[in-house]
């Protein structure tokens, strides 16, 4: 063999050695991309709870999973186009914590991409799953009973502020499904105890301010904030306005009370986000949504902010202090 031939064969070997790493890299599986869709505002604590659930399943953001965060700021009309885009780009999982409309939009957009939802009412009635124990399709998730606790939350507000007769109820009119169910529940709960309801609507920050001006003008005694992911994202605005106008208010998330709100009664939302993240991780590992039973929240928290009560001149009865799961001083 001539020197030239030996050099030629050696050159082939070197070329092959250079190609193999490229081939190996090409064969490595791509990092899965999860779409996280919320109808509310960017909320770091809830996003962190979702990531905690992913971590429990062995997934760490930017290491072995990518999460695309989509915060709609209450603009639910963006959902159809967003879901169509996510389906077109073949997300590994679409996670829709705390959003009936987001879950329904995802379900309408795909029957193949796995969906992990967090909804505030029965997902069977919503048409998301066939049954709670055997969902049977491409969706599963958490029911955190935001709407089912409406009557209880109104009763607690009435007990905390017994002289309040005229109750303003604030809805997000763009969240149609939640609005209809909550309105029916609260009307049925208010009538037997003689409470008068003043219905107000808001779907933007400016409209929230206008709603507070209206309830003060109409001399409402207290405010009941309907469960809505956009409202929860605006909790600092709500609590600031309620304190400014001296309005006792009830919220659907403890995070509003931590921000200075008077009271809340609801399931643990942080745990709901964590559970949605955990189910998302299980699906990434190969589990089928059809086989993962819908998780139903069992822990409900009654939280009172005693400092806010003092500012509003409300004396909290001992019976409620004993009933509360947490009293914020």
N, C-alpha and C positions, 0 to 999 in steps of 0.2 A: 504494500500500500504506500503510495507516495505521500509526501508531507502535505500536499494540497488536499488529498482525499481525507487524511486524518483531520485536518483543520476544518474541512467541510462538515464531517460527521460530528465533531465537537461543537461546531456552530449550531447544528441542528439540536444537539442536546441542550445547549444553552437557551435556545429559542423555546424548546419545550418546557424547560424549567421556568422560563419567564411567563409562559402561557398558563401553566397549571394554577398558580395562585389566583389569576384572574378568573379562571373557570370555577375554582372553589368558591371565590367570593360571589360569583353569579348564582351559584346553586344555594347559597345561604338564604333562608326564608326572610322575606321582608318584614320589618317591624309592623305589627298590626296598627291600624289607625281607628280610634274610637271617636265617634261624634258625641259630644255632650251638649244637649240642647235644653236651654232654660228660657222660659218666657220672661224672666225677671232681669234685674240688673246684675252686673258682675259682682259676685259675692264670694270673697276669699274663704271665709269659714266653711261654707257649704261645698265649695270646690275641694277644699282640703279634706273634708269628710269623705267625699267621693274617692279621692286618691287613697285615703286610708283603707277603704274597702278593696281597692285594686291591689294595694300592698299586701293585704291579708291573703289574697289569692296568688301572690307571687309576682305581681306586675308592678314595675316602677317606671313612672313617667320619664321619658327621654332615655331610658335604658333598654327596655324590651317592649314598650308600648308608647304610642303617640296619642295624645288627647287633643282634639280640636274643640275649643270652647265657643259655643254660639249663645250669646246673651241677647235676647230679643227686645229688652226694655219695654215689655208690654205690647209690642207690635206683632200681635198674633197673626195678622194678615200676611206676614212674611213666611209663615210656616210651609205652605204648599211648595213654593219655589225652593226654599231651603231643603226640604226633604227630597225633592226631585233631584237636586244637585248632589246630596249625600248618597242617594241610591245610584246615581250615574257614576259616581266615583268609588262605589263599592266599599263603603265603610265596613270594618270588621263587625262592629256593633254600634247601634244607635241607642244612646242612653238618654232618657227623658225624665229626670227626677222632678217631682213636684209640678207636674203639668198635665192635666187631662187633655187639653187641646193638642199639646205637642205629641203625646202618646197616640192620640187618634190620627193625627196627621201622618205620623210615621207608619202606623198600621195601614193607612190608606195608600201609602206610597210604595210599600214593599211587602211581599209575602215570603221573602227568602232571607233578607238580612235580619239577624237577630235584633230584637228590641228589648231593652230593659227599662221599665217604666216605674215612676212613683206617682200614684194617682190618689186623689182624695175621696174616692167613692168606689163602689163595687165594680171591679174591672169586668165581671161577667155581664152586668147590666150595660156597661159601656161598649160591649162587643169586642173587647181586647183579647179575651181568653174564653175557652169553652167551659172550663171549670177552674176552681181555685187550686185543687190538688193536681189536676192534669191539664195544664193550659192548652196543650194540643196543637199549637201553631208556632209562630216565630216570635211570640212575645211572652214575657213574664216580668215579674217585678214585685212592687210593694204597694199595698193599700194602707194608707195612713189615716183614713177615716176623718178627713178634714170637714166633710159636710155632715156626717152622722153625729158629730158632737155639737152642732149648732144650738140645739135646744138647751143642752147642759151649760154651754158658755153664756147664753143669754140669762139663764136662771142665776148663775154665779154673779153676773154683772148686776142683776136686779137685787140680789142679796147684799152685795157690796155697797150699792147706792140705792137703798130702798125708796127714797123719795123721788127718784127718777121715773117719770111717767112717759115723757116724749123721748123716744130713742131714735136717733138718726142712724140709718144703716147705709154704709158706703159700699157700692159695688163698682167693679170694673166692667162696663157694658160690653167690652170686646171679648171678655171671657164668658161667652154666652151660656155654655153648659153649666158652669159653676154658679152663675148668677141665677138661673132659673131654679135650680135645686135649692140653693141657699134661701132664696126668697120664699119659696114654699115652706121650707122647714121653719124659718123664723116667724112667718105669719101664723103658723099653727101653734108655735110656742108662745107668742105674745098675746094672743087673744084671751086665753083663759085667765091670765093674770092682769088683764086690763091695760096692757102697754100699748101706746100709740106709736106707730112707726112712720118715720119720715125717710123716704127713699131718695138717696143721692147717688150720682154717678161721677166717676173720674177715671180717666185712662192715661193721663199725663201728669207731670209734676205741677204744672200750672192749674190743671183742673182740680187737683187735690187741694191746692190753696183756695180755689174758688168754692169748693165744697165746704171747707171749714168756715169761710165767710158766710155761706148760706145757712149752715146749721146754727151759727151764732145769731144770725138775723132772725131765724125762725124759732129761736129760744129752745133748742133741743137740750135736754137734761144730760144726755150721755151719748156716746158714739159706739156703735158696733161695726168693726171693720171686717168686711166679708173676707173669707179665705181667698187669697189671690197671690200668685208668686211675684207679680209686679209690686203689689202693695208691701210685701215682706221686704223686698229690695229697697223700698223707700221708707223703711221703718224710722230712720233718724228724722226725716222730714215730718212724719206723722207725730212722733212723740214731741218734737219741738213745737209744732202747731198746737197740739192738745194742751201742752203746758202753758203756752202763751195765752190761749183762750180760756184756760181753766175748765177743760172738758174731760170728764172721766171717760176713758176709752178701753174697749176690750179688743184683744188681738188674737190672731190664729197661730201665733208662734212666740215661743218664750224669748226669742232673740229681740223682739220688739220691747219686751219688758226689761230686758238687760240694757236696752238703749234708752230707757227712761219711761216706758209705757206703764200704765197702771196695772193691768192684769192680762193674763192669757190662760187659755185652757186648750190643750192640743196634744197630739202625739209628738214624740221626740223627733224633730225634723233632721237633726244631725245624724241620728241613727238611721233614718230613712235614706239619706244620701250615702251613708256608709254601706248600707245593705245593697243599694243599687250598684255601687262600685264593686262590691264583693261578687254579686251575680254576674256583672260584666266580666270580671276576671275568670270566673268559673266557665263562662261561655268561651272565652278566649282559649281556655285549656281544653275545650272540646265538648263541654256539656251542651245539651240541647235545651232551648227554652221550653219546648213542649214537655220536658220531663222535670223542670224545676218548679215546684209548687209556689204559688203566689204567697209571699211573706205578708202576714197581717200584723200591723203594729198592735202591741198589747200594753205598752207603757204610755199613759196619758198624764200630763203634768199640769197642775194648777199652780201658777206662779203669780205672786203679788209683789209689787214694788212699794215698800212701806214708805220710802222717802217721797215718792211721787204722791202717795195718798196724803201725806202730811201737807205737802205743797198745795194740794187741792182742797184741804180742809176736811178730808174724809177720815172718820174714825173706823178702822177695820175691826169688825166684831171678832171676839176670841174664837168663835165657832169657825170662822173662815181661816184664821191664823193656824188653827189646829188642822184644818182640812188641807191647807196649802202644802204642796210638795216642796216648795221653796219660797222663802220670804227674803227679798232683797232689801237690805237696810239702806 
